[in-house]
Amino acid sequence: MAPLGAGNYPSWAASAQARLQSKGLWSAVAAPITDAGRAADEKARGMLVLMAGDDHANEMINEQTAVEVWSKLEQKYVLKTMARQIALEEEIGQLRMDEGEPIQKYFDRGLGLERSLKLAGVSLRPGLRQVGQVRDFITMKSKRLKMQDKENSSQYSVI
């Protein structure tokens, strides 16, 4: 599981929830604490602090319950995530191929933005999902053309 950061809160939160659920501890975050649930709450709180990473441990030291830890992280990262999503969507909307830029580099920039959008929790439009397929096709065609050029040049150089 990747450490929690401003760019990956949605995917981190989904993974953290799944881990807590797999250990039977999600109820400590999702429901009010009962006397019987105190042990589960302590385990869930500890897991959340560990999953968030060392960079966030000091921020959560004063939070007494798993619900408080989850809420603190959510408050901190939801707005940052929304701002990041908007910035990434604007960046992908303005993505243009630079003059003289190799097409491979252009597609790689697009795919990098696509990965960042996925981590930020943005579901991609169908056209963006096809960028990788187009890049692979162009790469394959480019390799074939280079091979043909080499074959043709070797045929003519033997005289």
N, C-alpha and C positions, 0 to 999 in steps of 0.2 A: 504494500500500500504506500503510495507516494505521500510524503509529508504535506501537511496542510499549508496552503499558500493562497494568496489573493486570486490566482488564476485557476484554481482547481476546486474551490469549495463545493460546488454541486456534486462532482464525482467523488470527492473525499467524503462528503456527508452520506451519500448513497452507500459507499463501501463501509463506512463506520456503522451505519444502521444495520447493514447486512451482517457484519461481524457480531454486533451486540445481539441481534436476533438469533444467530447461530449458537450463541452461548446462553440463550434464554434470558437475556438481560435488557432487551429493548423496552420492556414494560416499565423499567425503572426510569426511563426517559419519557415515555408516552403517557404514564398514568401517575396520579398522586402517590406519594410514598405512604405505605402502611407500616406498622410495626414489623409485620412479617417480611416486608420487602426491603428492610434496611440493609441486609447483607448484600442483596442484589444491587441496591443502589450504590453501595460502596465499591463493589466490583465494576459496575458500569462506569462510575465516575473515574476510577483508576484507569480503566481501559480507554476512556475518552481522552484523558490527559496524555497517556502514552501514545495513542494514535495521532493526536494533534502534533506531537513532537516537542523537543526541548525548547524550541523558540517560543512556544505558547504556554509552557508550564507555569511561568511566573504570573501570567495574566489570569490563570485559573486557580491560583493558590487559595484565594479567599472564597471560592465557590464551594458550598458545602454539599451539594447534591448533584447527581447526574443531570437533572433537569436544568439546574443553574449553569452548569458547564456548557451543556448543549445550547441553551438560550444565549449565553455570552458569545459563543462562537458564531451562532446564527446572526446575532445583532451586528457583530463586527464584519462578517463577510458577505452578508446578503447585499448590502448597498455597494460594497466594493465589487462584488460579482456583477451586479447590474451595470455599474459604470464600465467595467471591463467588457461586458457583452456588447454594450453600445459602441464602445471604441473599436472593438474587433469587427463588428458589423460595418461600421463606417470605413474601416481600413480595407475590408474585403470588397466593399462597394467601390472604392477608389483604386483598386488594384489594376494597374496597367503595366504592360510590358515596356520596359525602358528601351530607348533607342540603342541598338547594338547588343542588347542583352540576349544571351543564348536562351532558346525556348525552354530548355531543361531547368535553367535557373529560375525562370519565370514561374514554371509549374511548381517547382520546389517551394518558392515563396508562397504560392497559393495553398499548397498542401500544409505548409507550416501554419498558416492562418486557420486552415480547416481543423487541424489538431488543437490549436488554441481555443477555437470556438467550441469544439466538443468538450474539452476540459472545463470550459466556462459554463457548460450546460445548455448550449444553443443547439437545437436540432437543425440540421442543414437542409437547405432546399435541394430538391433532386438534381438540379443543374450543378451544384457545387460538389455533390458526391461523384459526379462523372469526371471531375478534373483529373483524378488519379488514373482513370482508364484512358483518357485522352493523352496524358503524359506518357503512359506506358506504350501506347500505340505509336506516338511520335518517336520515342526513343528506339523502339524496334525498327521502325522505318529508316531512321537515321543510321542505325548500325548496318542495315542491309545495303543502303546506298553507299556507305563507306567501303563495305566489302566488295561491292560491284566496281567501284572506282579503282580499288587496288587490283582487282582481277583484270580490268580493262587496261590499266597502265602497265601491268606486267606483260600482257599480250603484245603490246606495241613496243616495249623496250627491247625485246629479243629480236635482233635483226642480223 
